[in-house]
Amino acid sequence: MADKFKGKTIVGLSQKITIIGKKRSKSVVAKVDTGATKGSIDSKLASSLQLGPVIKTKLVKSAHGNEVRPVISADIKIKNKNIKADFTLADRSHLKYSVLLGQNILKKGFIIDPSKK
C-alpha cells in the first residue's frame, strides 16, 4: 500500500501556491476542495496576472445555483511541482481564498492531509 503513495506530494486543506502570470507571479494561499471538479481563480487576480485567454466555458453547479463560467489554462507551482491546469473564472472577492484547487489539479499527484498546515 505504501507504493501507492510513492512520489505523491502532501498538501493540507489550504496550501500556499504560486500562480505564474505572463509578466509576474503571485503567491497566494489556496483552498483545497475535493468536491470541486475544476479549480477556480478570482477573475480580478487572473486579470492582474494577465492570465488567459478564455479557452471554453463550463456549467458550474454550486450552493448558489448553476452558472456558466469562462475557463482559462494557467501555470501554477505547488511546493516544487509545476502544473498547467484549467481554472474557471469567478468573483471570489467575498471569499477567504482567491484560488480553489479542485480535483483536476489534485489528481496530478497530490495527497491531502487535513492535519497539515
Secondary structure, DSSP 8 states (H G I E B T S, - for coil): -GGGGTT-EEE-SEEEEEEE-SS-EEEEEEEE-TT-SSEEEEHHHHHHTT---EEEEEEEEETTEEEEEEEEEEEEEETTEEEEEEEEEE--TTSS-SEEE-HHHHTTTEEE-TT--
